[in-house]
Amino acid sequence: MRGAAIAAAATLLASGAVAAPAASAAASLPGWLSTRGSTIVTASGTPFTIKAVAWFGMETSNCAPHGLWSISLDAGLDAIAGMGFNAIRLPFSNECLAAKTSNSINGSVNADLVALSPLRLMDTVIARAKARGISVILDRHRPDSGAQSELWYTAQYSEKRWIDDWKMLAARYKNEPAVIGVDLHNEPHGPACWNCGDPARDWRAAATRAGNAVLSVNPKLLIVVEGVERQNDGSNTWWGGGLKDVRSAPVTLSVKNRVVYSPHEYPATVHAQEWFSAPNYPANLEGIWDANWGYLVRQNIAPVLLGEFGTKLETDSDRAWLKTLVAYLAKTKTSYAYWSFNPNSGDTGGLVADDWKTLQKAKLAALAPILTPAATPKPTTSPKPSSSPKPSVSVKPTTVPLPSSSPKPTSSPKPTSSPKPTSSPSSSPKPSSSAALRAEWIPQSAWGEGYVAELALTATGSVKAWTVAFDAPGTTAITSAWGMTCSVTGSRVTCTGDGYGAVLGAGQTVRVGLQAAATRAPTSPKLTVAAS
C-alpha cells in the first residue's frame, strides 16, 4: 500500500488534477489534542502521532509557501496527503503577518491566491489542508524575513510583538481545530539558555510566558517548545536540539497537558557533528538521542515532536542516519515534522524534485515505516476559507522585498542551522531597457540545483510583444515560467512575453518569473530587452 500511495501522489502531481477531500476528510481530523505522559491524545483519549512535513516560504520575503510559482496550492496539499502525512508545519515570520501582499505566486495556476494578504493566504492554506484531513502546526520561524534569530526577539521585533502576534493567531483560529499547535520559536541558539535565570536569554522562561499568553486565548492548543543549542552540562547540539535540562526544569504552563517538546536533528552532510565520526556510528545515535531528548518519551515524561529532520540522501552516512532515525521514531512512536516538502532547501532538498511534481521516491521509501498510506482521492475542487475575500481574477503577482535565508553559524564548531533556501543578493541590478520597456532582475531564491527569479517590467509606451535575454552560466533548463516562456541555448536564456505578461499598456508594470535548473544562479545579469 505504501508503494501505491507514492504512485497515487505522483499521478496527481503529474496530471495537475486537484484532488478533493473525501467527504469525511474534515471528520477524520484529530481535533483538539492534549498530552498524557509522553503521549499525545485526542479528546477521547486515543493516542495520536503527528506525522507532519514542513512547507516553507511564508517566513521568507515571498510571504507565501514556495513552489506556488510552479504548482497549485491544491496540488501540493494533495501530494502531501498522498505521501501519508497527516499534518503540515507551516513556518511564518512576524514580518509577513503584517505584510499586505505576498509574491511569486503564479496566477495562471493560483489565480485566487494572488491578491490575498499573507494572513488571508494562511487562512486558505489551513482551510484547504483541513479539507484533506491535514492538521496544521503554526511555526514562528523568524521575526523578520531575513534570517534566523538566535533569540525570540530582536531590536526590531520585541518580545511583546512576538507574544501579541501569537495571541492574535490564537484568537484568529480559536474555533478552528485543524490548527492543533503552535511552535513558539524556531531554533533558539547562541546565547539562548535553559533555566539560567537571565530574562534576556532564558528560553524556558520566555516559552513559559508566551505559552501562557497563547493559552489565555485558546486553552486547547498544543504548545510546542524547542530546545537550545548549548546545554547546561556544557554539551552542544543542533540549534533548538538540546532538551537535557527539561528533566530538572520543565516548562510548566497555566493549563496542564499542553506542552510538546521539539528538538531538531540532521545528518553529517548538514554539519559534521563529532558523533558522526565515532567508530560505533550509527549504533551510537540512539544513545545520543536518548540523552538529549528521547528520555522524555522513554521515561513517559512528556511528548516529543521531532520538529525538523531531513537529508538529500546522497551518502552512505546519511542513509544510515535516516534509517536509524526512522526506526527510532517508529519504535518510540514519536511525532515528527520532516524538513521539507520543498525541493529548494539548500542542505536537504525535499520530497519533490525541482519541478515540484516529481516525487523523491527513495526518500519516501525510507520514510515509509512512519508514514500512513493514503487512498487515491478523486479529482474535484477544494473549498476556500469562509473568512477570505472573494477570489481575484487578477493573475499579476504582487511583491514585497527579496527573500533571504538562514546562514549556518560560524562562531560555534559543532551546532549548525537547519537547512534553508540559499539567500539571494539583497541588492538588485540597475534596470535595463529598450525604447518602450524597462526590465529589472529580481532574484527570489537559490539553492544547489536551481533558482527562482522574477522580472519587473515597466512599459514606457504601448508594448505588443517583448523579449528579454541574459547570460546565465550553469543554467541547464527552465522548469517553470509565468507571464512569459523561456528557453536556454548554451548559457543564454531568452524569455518572451506570454499570457498575462504578453501585452503591456503605457505606464503598466507587471511581474513575470521563472524557475530554472542550474548549478549556480545569476546574481545581476545584464538584460537585453527588445519590445515592439
C-alpha positions as CSV (number, residue, x, y, z in Angstrom):
1,M,0.0,0.0,0.0
2,R,2.9,2.4,0.7
3,G,4.0,2.0,-2.9
4,A,0.5,2.6,-4.1
5,A,0.3,5.8,-2.1
6,I,3.5,7.1,-3.6
7,A,2.3,6.3,-7.1
8,A,-1.0,8.0,-6.4
9,A,0.6,11.2,-5.2
10,A,2.9,11.1,-8.3
11,T,-0.1,10.7,-10.6
12,L,-1.9,13.7,-9.0
13,L,1.1,16.0,-9.4
14,A,1.9,14.9,-12.9
15,S,-1.7,15.3,-14.1
16,G,-2.3,18.6,-12.3
17,A,-5.6,17.3,-11.1
18,V,-7.0,18.8,-7.9
19,A,-7.7,16.0,-5.5
20,A,-10.7,16.5,-3.4
21,P,-11.0,15.6,0.1
22,A,-13.2,12.7,0.8
23,A,-16.5,13.7,2.4
24,S,-15.2,12.5,5.7
25,A,-11.8,14.3,5.5
26,A,-12.6,17.0,8.0
27,A,-14.2,14.5,10.2
28,S,-11.0,12.4,10.1
29,L,-9.0,15.3,11.7
30,P,-8.0,14.5,15.3
31,G,-9.4,17.8,16.6
32,W,-8.1,19.4,19.7
33,L,-5.2,17.4,21.3
34,S,-3.7,17.2,24.7
35,T,-0.9,15.2,26.4
36,R,-0.9,12.3,28.7
37,G,2.6,11.4,30.0
38,S,4.6,11.1,26.8
39,T,1.6,10.5,24.5
40,I,-0.4,13.0,22.5
41,V,-4.1,12.1,22.8
42,T,-7.4,13.1,21.2
43,A,-10.4,14.3,23.2
44,S,-11.5,10.7,23.6
45,G,-8.1,9.7,24.9
46,T,-7.0,7.9,21.8
47,P,-3.2,8.1,21.2
48,F,-2.3,10.2,18.2
49,T,1.0,10.5,16.3
50,I,1.6,13.8,14.4
51,K,3.2,12.9,11.1
52,A,4.0,16.3,9.6
53,V,6.0,17.8,6.8
54,A,7.2,21.4,6.5
55,W,6.1,23.5,3.6
56,F,8.1,26.7,4.0
57,G,8.1,30.1,2.3
58,M,5.8,32.2,4.5
59,E,8.8,33.0,6.6
60,T,10.7,34.5,3.6
61,S,10.0,37.7,1.9
62,N,7.8,35.9,-0.6
63,C,5.4,35.6,2.3
64,A,3.8,32.6,0.6
65,P,4.6,28.8,0.5
66,H,7.3,28.3,-2.0
67,G,6.5,26.5,-5.2
68,L,3.3,28.3,-5.9
69,W,5.2,29.7,-8.9
70,S,5.0,26.2,-10.3
71,I,2.1,24.2,-8.9
72,S,-1.2,25.0,-7.4
73,L,-1.7,25.0,-3.6
74,D,-4.2,22.2,-4.1
75,A,-1.7,20.0,-6.0
76,G,0.9,20.5,-3.3
77,L,-1.6,19.6,-0.5
78,D,-2.8,16.6,-2.5
79,A,0.7,15.3,-2.8
80,I,1.4,15.8,0.9
81,A,-1.8,13.9,1.8
82,G,-1.0,11.2,-0.7
83,M,2.5,10.7,0.7
84,G,0.9,9.7,4.0
85,F,1.3,12.8,6.2
86,N,-1.5,14.0,8.5
87,A,-0.2,17.5,9.3
88,I,2.0,20.3,7.9
89,R,4.3,22.5,9.8
90,L,3.8,26.0,8.4
91,P,6.7,28.4,9.0
92,F,6.0,32.1,9.0
93,S,7.7,35.4,10.1
94,N,6.2,38.2,12.1
95,E,7.1,40.5,9.2
96,C,4.9,38.5,6.8
97,L,2.0,38.6,9.3
98,A,1.9,42.4,8.9
99,A,2.5,42.5,5.2
100,K,-0.3,43.4,2.8
101,T,0.9,41.3,-0.1
102,S,2.8,38.1,-1.0
103,N,4.7,37.5,-4.2
104,S,6.0,34.8,-6.6
105,I,2.6,33.2,-6.9
106,N,1.8,32.0,-10.5
107,G,-1.6,33.5,-11.3
108,S,-2.2,31.0,-14.1
109,V,-2.5,28.1,-11.6
110,N,-3.3,30.1,-8.3
111,A,-5.4,32.9,-9.6
112,D,-7.5,33.1,-6.4
113,L,-4.3,33.5,-4.2
114,V,-2.5,36.3,-5.9
115,A,-4.4,39.2,-4.3
116,L,-4.5,37.7,-0.8
117,S,-2.6,39.2,2.1
118,P,-0.3,36.7,3.8
119,L,-2.8,36.2,6.7
120,R,-5.6,35.5,4.2
121,L,-3.3,33.2,2.4
122,M,-2.6,31.4,5.7
123,D,-6.4,31.1,6.2
124,T,-6.6,29.5,2.8
125,V,-3.7,27.0,3.4
126,I,-5.4,25.9,6.6
127,A,-8.9,25.6,5.1
128,R,-7.6,23.5,2.2
129,A,-5.4,21.4,4.4
130,K,-8.3,20.7,6.7
131,A,-10.4,19.6,3.7
132,R,-7.9,16.9,3.1
133,G,-7.7,15.7,6.6
134,I,-4.4,17.5,7.2
135,S,-3.9,19.4,10.5
136,V,-1.6,22.4,10.8
137,I,1.1,23.4,13.3
138,L,2.0,27.1,13.0
139,D,5.7,27.7,13.3
140,R,7.1,31.2,14.2
141,H,10.2,30.6,12.2
142,R,11.7,34.1,12.2
143,P,10.9,37.5,13.5
144,D,11.7,39.2,10.1
145,S,12.1,37.6,6.7
146,G,15.8,38.0,6.5
147,A,17.4,35.3,8.7
148,Q,17.0,33.1,11.7
149,S,17.4,34.9,15.0
150,E,19.3,33.5,18.0
151,L,16.7,34.6,20.5
152,W,12.9,35.0,20.3
153,Y,13.2,38.8,19.9
154,T,15.4,41.3,18.0
155,A,16.0,45.0,18.1
156,Q,13.2,45.4,15.5
157,Y,10.8,42.7,16.8
158,S,10.3,42.8,20.6
159,E,9.1,40.1,22.9
160,K,5.8,42.0,23.2
161,R,5.4,41.9,19.4
162,W,6.2,38.1,19.4
163,I,3.6,37.4,22.1
164,D,1.0,39.8,20.7
165,D,1.2,38.2,17.3
166,W,0.8,34.7,18.9
167,K,-2.3,35.9,20.8
168,M,-3.7,37.3,17.5
169,L,-3.2,34.0,15.8
170,A,-4.6,32.1,18.7
171,A,-7.8,34.2,18.5
172,R,-8.0,34.0,14.7
173,Y,-8.1,30.2,14.8
174,K,-9.7,29.7,18.2
175,N,-12.6,27.9,16.6
176,E,-10.5,26.0,14.0
177,P,-9.5,22.6,15.4
178,A,-7.4,22.0,12.3
179,V,-4.8,24.3,13.9
180,I,-3.6,21.9,16.6
181,G,-0.5,23.6,17.9
182,V,2.0,26.5,17.9
183,D,5.8,26.2,17.6
184,L,6.7,29.2,19.7
185,H,10.1,30.0,18.1
186,N,12.3,28.1,15.7
187,E,15.8,27.0,16.8
188,P,16.9,29.1,19.8
189,H,20.7,29.1,19.8
190,G,23.8,31.0,20.6
191,P,23.2,32.8,23.9
192,A,19.8,31.2,24.4
193,C,19.9,29.2,27.7
194,W,17.6,26.8,29.6
195,N,16.6,27.9,33.1
196,C,19.7,30.1,33.5
197,G,17.7,32.9,35.2
198,D,18.8,35.7,32.8
199,P,15.5,37.1,31.4
200,A,17.2,38.3,28.2
201,R,18.5,34.7,27.4
202,D,16.4,32.2,29.3
203,W,14.4,30.4,26.6
204,R,12.5,28.2,29.1
205,A,11.2,31.3,30.9
206,A,10.3,33.1,27.6
207,A,8.5,30.0,26.4
208,T,6.5,29.9,29.6
209,R,5.4,33.5,29.2
210,A,4.4,33.0,25.6
211,G,2.8,29.7,26.2
212,N,0.6,31.1,28.9
213,A,-0.3,34.0,26.8
214,V,-1.5,31.7,23.9
215,L,-3.4,29.5,26.3
216,S,-5.2,32.5,27.8
217,V,-6.8,33.0,24.4
218,N,-7.2,29.3,23.4
219,P,-6.5,26.8,26.1
220,K,-6.9,23.9,23.7
221,L,-3.8,24.4,21.7
222,L,-0.6,22.3,22.0
223,I,2.4,24.5,22.9
224,V,5.4,23.3,21.0
225,V,8.7,24.2,22.7
226,E,12.1,23.7,21.1
227,G,15.3,23.2,22.9
228,V,18.6,25.2,22.9
229,E,22.0,24.7,21.3
230,R,24.1,24.8,24.4
231,Q,23.0,22.7,27.3
232,N,23.9,23.3,31.0
233,D,26.3,20.4,31.1
234,G,28.5,22.1,28.5
235,S,27.4,20.0,25.6
236,N,26.4,21.4,22.3
237,T,24.0,20.0,19.8
238,W,21.8,21.3,16.9
239,W,20.1,24.7,17.0
240,G,16.9,24.1,19.0
241,G,18.0,20.5,19.7
242,G,19.1,20.4,23.4
243,L,16.4,19.3,25.9
244,K,18.6,17.6,28.5
245,D,17.7,20.2,31.1
246,V,13.9,19.7,30.9
247,R,14.4,16.8,33.3
248,S,15.2,19.2,36.2
249,A,13.4,22.3,34.8
250,P,10.3,21.5,32.7
251,V,8.1,24.1,31.1
252,T,5.0,24.4,33.4
253,L,2.0,26.2,32.0
254,S,-1.2,27.5,33.4
255,V,-3.2,24.8,31.5
256,K,-2.0,21.3,32.1
257,N,-1.2,18.7,29.5
258,R,-0.3,21.2,26.7
259,V,3.5,21.1,26.3
260,V,5.2,19.1,23.5
261,Y,9.0,19.4,23.3
262,S,10.5,19.7,19.9
263,P,14.2,19.1,19.0
264,H,15.8,19.1,15.6
265,E,18.2,16.6,14.1
266,Y,20.2,16.5,11.0
267,P,22.9,14.3,9.3
268,A,26.6,14.7,8.7
269,T,26.1,16.4,5.3
270,V,24.4,19.3,7.1
271,H,27.1,19.6,9.8
272,A,29.9,17.1,10.8
273,Q,28.9,16.7,14.4
274,E,31.5,14.7,16.3
275,W,29.3,11.7,16.8
276,F,29.2,11.0,13.0
277,S,32.9,10.1,13.0
278,A,32.7,7.8,16.1
279,P,33.8,4.3,15.4
280,N,30.5,2.9,16.5
281,Y,28.4,5.1,14.2
282,P,25.5,4.7,13.6
283,A,24.9,2.4,16.6
284,N,25.8,5.4,18.9
285,L,22.9,7.5,17.7
286,E,20.2,6.1,19.9
287,G,22.2,6.9,23.0
288,I,22.8,10.5,21.8
289,W,19.1,11.0,21.1
290,D,18.1,9.4,24.4
291,A,20.4,11.8,26.3
292,N,19.3,14.9,24.5
293,W,15.6,14.4,24.2
294,G,14.5,10.8,23.8
295,Y,14.4,10.2,27.5
296,L,11.3,12.4,27.7
297,V,9.5,9.7,25.7
298,R,11.3,6.6,27.1
299,Q,10.6,7.7,30.7
300,N,7.0,8.8,30.0
301,I,7.8,12.4,31.0
302,A,6.4,14.4,28.1
303,P,5.7,14.0,24.3
304,V,8.3,14.9,21.7
305,L,7.7,16.2,18.2
306,L,10.9,15.9,16.2
307,G,10.4,19.2,14.6
308,E,12.9,19.0,11.8
309,F,15.0,16.3,10.1
310,G,15.9,15.8,6.5
311,T,18.6,14.8,4.1
312,K,19.4,14.7,0.4
313,L,20.1,11.0,0.9
314,E,23.2,11.1,-1.3
315,T,25.8,9.5,1.0
316,D,26.1,6.2,2.9
317,S,26.4,8.1,6.2
318,D,23.1,10.0,5.6
319,R,21.3,6.8,4.5
320,A,22.5,5.1,7.7
321,W,21.4,8.1,9.8
322,L,17.9,8.2,8.3
323,K,17.3,4.5,8.6
324,T,18.4,4.6,12.2
325,L,16.3,7.6,13.0
326,V,13.1,6.3,11.3
327,A,13.5,3.1,13.2
328,Y,13.9,5.1,16.4
329,L,10.8,7.2,15.7
330,A,8.8,4.1,14.9
331,K,9.9,2.2,18.0
332,T,9.2,5.1,20.3
333,K,6.0,6.2,18.5
334,T,7.4,9.8,18.4
335,S,5.7,12.5,16.5
336,Y,7.7,14.4,13.8
337,A,7.8,17.1,11.1
338,Y,10.0,16.2,8.2
339,W,12.1,19.1,6.6
340,S,10.8,19.6,3.9
341,F,8.3,19.2,1.2
342,N,10.1,22.0,-0.7
343,P,13.0,21.0,-3.0
344,N,14.7,24.3,-2.5
345,S,16.1,23.6,0.9
346,G,19.8,24.1,0.3
347,D,21.2,21.4,2.7
348,T,18.5,18.7,2.4
349,G,16.4,19.1,-0.7
350,G,12.8,18.0,-0.3
351,L,10.3,15.3,-1.1
352,V,9.7,16.6,-4.6
353,A,12.2,17.4,-7.3
354,D,12.9,20.9,-8.6
355,D,9.8,20.8,-10.9
356,W,7.7,20.5,-7.6
357,K,6.0,17.5,-9.2
358,T,8.3,14.5,-9.4
359,L,8.4,12.6,-6.1
360,Q,11.7,11.7,-4.4
361,K,10.8,8.1,-4.2
362,A,14.0,6.9,-2.4
363,K,13.3,9.4,0.5
364,L,9.6,8.4,0.7
365,A,10.6,4.7,0.7
366,A,13.0,5.4,3.6
367,L,10.2,7.2,5.5
368,A,7.6,4.6,4.7
369,P,7.7,2.8,8.1
370,I,6.4,6.0,9.8
371,L,4.0,7.2,7.1
372,T,0.3,6.4,6.8
373,P,-0.6,5.2,3.3
374,A,-3.4,7.3,1.8
375,A,-6.1,6.2,-0.6
376,T,-6.1,7.8,-4.1
377,P,-8.5,10.8,-4.0
378,K,-10.8,11.7,-6.8
379,P,-10.3,15.0,-8.7
380,T,-12.5,17.9,-7.9
381,T,-12.2,21.4,-6.4
382,S,-11.3,22.4,-2.9
383,P,-13.2,24.7,-0.6
384,K,-11.9,28.1,0.4
385,P,-11.9,29.6,3.9
386,S,-15.1,31.4,4.8
387,S,-13.1,34.3,6.1
388,S,-11.3,35.0,2.9
389,P,-12.4,37.6,0.3
390,K,-13.8,36.7,-3.0
391,P,-11.1,35.3,-5.3
392,S,-9.5,37.8,-7.5
393,V,-9.3,37.2,-11.2
394,S,-6.0,39.1,-11.4
395,V,-3.0,37.0,-12.4
396,K,-0.4,39.6,-11.8
397,P,1.9,38.7,-8.9
398,T,2.5,41.4,-6.4
399,T,5.7,41.8,-4.5
400,V,7.4,42.5,-1.2
401,P,11.2,42.6,-0.6
402,L,13.5,39.8,-1.7
403,P,13.7,36.6,0.2
404,S,16.6,35.8,2.4
405,S,17.6,32.7,4.3
406,S,19.2,31.5,7.5
407,P,23.0,31.1,7.3
408,K,24.9,28.4,9.1
409,P,26.6,29.6,12.3
410,T,30.2,30.4,12.0
411,S,31.0,31.1,15.7
412,S,30.5,27.6,17.0
413,P,32.3,24.5,15.7
414,K,29.5,22.0,16.4
415,P,26.0,23.4,16.1
416,T,24.6,24.3,12.8
417,S,21.4,25.8,11.4
418,S,18.7,23.8,9.9
419,P,18.8,23.9,6.1
420,K,17.0,26.8,4.5
421,P,17.0,28.1,0.9
422,T,20.1,29.9,0.0
423,S,19.5,33.6,0.1
424,S,19.5,35.9,-2.9
425,P,21.5,39.1,-3.1
426,S,19.9,41.9,-1.1
427,S,20.5,44.4,-3.9
428,S,19.1,44.3,-7.4
429,P,20.9,45.3,-10.6
430,K,20.0,48.5,-12.4
431,P,17.1,48.1,-14.7
432,S,17.7,47.5,-18.4
433,S,15.5,49.0,-21.1
434,S,14.5,49.4,-24.7
435,A,12.7,52.4,-26.0
436,A,9.3,51.2,-24.8
437,L,10.1,48.7,-22.0
438,R,12.2,48.7,-18.8
439,A,13.2,45.3,-17.2
440,E,14.6,44.8,-13.7
441,W,16.1,41.5,-12.5
442,I,14.7,40.5,-9.1
443,P,16.2,37.3,-7.6
444,Q,13.9,35.3,-5.3
445,S,15.7,32.2,-4.0
446,A,18.5,29.9,-5.0
447,W,19.7,26.5,-3.9
448,G,22.3,24.0,-5.1
449,E,20.3,22.7,-8.0
450,G,18.3,25.8,-9.2
451,Y,16.9,29.2,-8.6
452,V,13.8,31.4,-8.9
453,A,13.9,34.9,-10.3
454,E,11.4,37.5,-11.5
455,L,11.4,40.4,-13.9
456,A,9.7,43.6,-13.1
457,L,8.6,45.0,-16.5
458,T,7.5,48.6,-16.9
459,A,6.2,49.9,-20.2
460,T,7.0,53.5,-21.1
461,G,4.8,53.1,-24.2
462,S,2.4,50.6,-25.6
463,V,4.1,47.1,-25.9
464,K,2.5,44.4,-28.0
465,A,5.5,41.9,-27.9
466,W,8.8,41.7,-26.0
467,T,11.8,39.6,-25.3
468,V,14.4,39.7,-22.5
469,A,17.6,37.7,-22.8
470,F,20.5,37.3,-20.4
471,D,23.6,35.1,-19.8
472,A,23.2,32.5,-17.1
473,P,26.2,30.1,-17.0
474,G,25.3,26.9,-15.2
475,T,21.6,27.1,-16.2
476,T,20.6,23.9,-17.9
477,A,16.8,24.1,-18.2
478,I,13.7,26.3,-17.4
479,T,11.4,24.2,-15.3
480,S,8.6,26.7,-15.0
481,A,7.7,30.2,-16.1
482,W,4.8,32.6,-15.6
483,G,3.9,35.6,-17.7
484,M,6.5,34.5,-20.2
485,T,8.0,31.5,-22.0
486,C,11.7,30.9,-21.7
487,S,14.3,28.7,-23.4
488,V,18.0,28.0,-22.9
489,T,20.6,27.9,-25.6
490,G,24.1,27.3,-24.3
491,S,24.4,29.6,-21.4
492,R,21.9,32.2,-22.8
493,V,18.3,32.4,-21.6
494,T,15.7,34.1,-23.8
495,C,12.2,34.9,-22.5
496,T,9.2,36.1,-24.5
497,G,6.1,37.6,-23.1
498,D,3.1,35.2,-22.8
499,G,-0.3,35.1,-21.1
500,Y,-0.9,38.0,-18.8
501,G,2.6,39.3,-19.4
502,A,2.4,39.4,-23.2
503,V,0.9,42.9,-23.8
504,L,1.5,46.0,-21.7
505,G,-0.2,49.3,-21.8
506,A,1.8,52.6,-21.5
507,G,2.8,53.0,-17.8
508,Q,1.8,49.5,-16.8
509,T,4.1,47.3,-14.6
510,V,3.9,43.6,-14.4
511,R,5.9,40.9,-12.6
512,V,6.8,37.8,-14.5
513,G,9.1,35.0,-13.4
514,L,10.9,31.7,-13.9
515,Q,12.3,28.7,-12.1
516,A,15.5,27.2,-13.5
517,A,17.6,24.1,-13.1
518,A,21.1,25.3,-12.6
519,T,24.4,24.7,-10.8
520,R,24.5,28.4,-9.8
521,A,22.2,31.3,-10.0
522,P,23.0,34.6,-11.9
523,T,23.2,37.4,-9.4
524,S,22.9,40.6,-11.6
525,P,22.8,39.5,-15.3
526,K,22.9,42.2,-18.0
527,L,19.4,42.1,-19.6
528,T,19.0,42.6,-23.3
529,V,15.5,44.0,-23.8
530,A,13.6,44.2,-27.1
531,A,10.0,45.4,-27.4
532,S,7.5,46.3,-30.2
